[in-house]
Amino acid sequence: MTPLDEVLAGGPERAERRSGIARAVVSRAPESMSDPLAVYLMNYSRQYEYDIVAANWVIPGMPLPQVKDTCVVVFDDDGDIWVVGWGKVMDTNPPIGPAGGVLSGTYPNPSFAADMATQVELDAVQAELDATQIELDATQLELDATQADLASTVFQTGDSKHSIQSADHAGWLLANGRAITAAMGFTALRAMLLAQGAPVDGSGNPLLPDARGRAIIGAGAGPGLTSRALFASIGVEAHALVIAEMPVHNHGGVTGGMNANNPHTHITDIGGAAIALKTAASSGGSINGTGVQPANIEHGHSISNQGSGTSHPNVQPSLALHTFIKT
């Protein structure tokens, strides 16, 4: 038998030489079953380190000891030492006091809390969560598809809308004719205005359309209509007619009866000379001469003026709302 076997078996040869049993800690682990094992005793300073030959520590079936493993050693008065087992240090003292967390009661015999879910219940909940996540993923895919569809139908840069809001708001600028400078940051809108030929200020900044007080019409040429350029501002709010805009008409009138009480002038040809003959109630006498008096007696009379000559309203029935441009 090996010395270790004798010690474990309590053989008489080693039993009489055995002088002590102690706990030790592995300070240098062997790399194979033929390497020595180094330990130091727990109740001595670490400088008292012992090397144990392979024959005195190898236990068939046990794994190689590791550094800091706790082991039990037996040594005798001759300085021989044997290792009879090793492993990790375990605290065998049971806890005391009230339990907490998922436990109820007190140590050393706590129990699970009454409302604690079992593993089966937890697995069921996890399965439901997994199914819900799958549904959420499918919903997200639908939302992404819907978002893509909406992107093609919602307002785009340069679109307009009417609103009762009176100031700029998220993504919308009031169409009031102001200049869009580079510093304002509306890059897409600014580029579109310039590309579409919007009016510019003295610095070359494009101007927003000014929709204040104006009705919106379609740019281009409708059938039988005048072509209107994009951004064109036309029309007047009030207008005074001129003669060229009046329809063809005449001013008729009737004179009073021709008698002695109605002063008037006649043109009579006498021997090639025109002589004015005046007839009046206070005049008398006659003119002797020869000639032919025309059948039409020319004479003049006045017709009183009508109208003021001022401008007239030229506005269609309208509803005033604010107009905005999408940035």
Phi, psi and omega in degrees: 000149176284160178305321180296317179301320181296320180295313181297323181278352180071032183297155185294330184294317182272331183300321182285342180262348185293129181243352180180157173234134183213162173270142179224167179236135180292123179258335177215117186274146177282153177266345178208172181290352180259355181274152175288160178244132180252133178224161168231146185287141182292332183260016175231166176293152183297339181292346176267083183257141183243136172262129182244124181292158185303323182297337183261359178233338184293126175238115182304137179089346180269143176289164178298136176293152181244157178304135180079002171296143174271137180224160177253129182239151175238132181224158182235181184292340181276358180091002176284145183219139179233147175259128183248006176162158179206165178171187180278148179288129178240137176274110184268000179282122181290148178289159177228164178101179183290143177278163180214184180068235181274002180254153176232168182087205182227156173283148016267006183233065178284168176228164178292146177300147185298326184266013181284132180287144176281167180297325178297317179294320178296320178296322179294318178296319179297322178297321178295319178298319179297317179295320179296321179296321178298318178295320179296320179297318179295320178296321179296322177297320178295319179297319179298319179294319178296319178299320179295321178294318181295327181300333181270353183243337182283176183299142177244167178306131179094349177290161179235160176209159174255145183203158173272356172294148188246003183217166176305144174214178191313111176081007184224138177242137177295129181280085184236019174081008183285161178278142177255103182273163179297327182293340181287338174089000180274069189300312183295315180294317180299315180296321181292318179300316180294319182294329182269004175081032178294150174302153181235160175273188182295342179261007180083010178277133181292149180257139172294150172302146177253099185267004183294125177072013184233144172277148181267132175238164179279134176287154181106191183239111173283164180304122179074009183245161179288139178290133180241125181284151175301137181077359180295138178243113187231169174088158177233154182281329179219153186209137175256125182294144171251168186304320183296340180267355181277148174289159177296133180201171174226167178245100180275163178186157181236132177276167178285169179300145182273105174214184186297337182271359179246102181297134177199170185243137177245148174249118183236130177273122176233111178054036178086354180253138179272125180237130178278127178250120181255130178244131179210162182294331183267354183261161180207191179084181182211166177243126178269134179177175179243154179154180181242126177269127183301153177292326178267124179262110180282134177205162183244152173207160184253150175241132184294144177289150174229157180092164183252336184080005180274168180290152177244152179301142183229034187250130176285160175303127190221162173234125185271122172226162177278143178251136181234153178244133180285134181279000000 
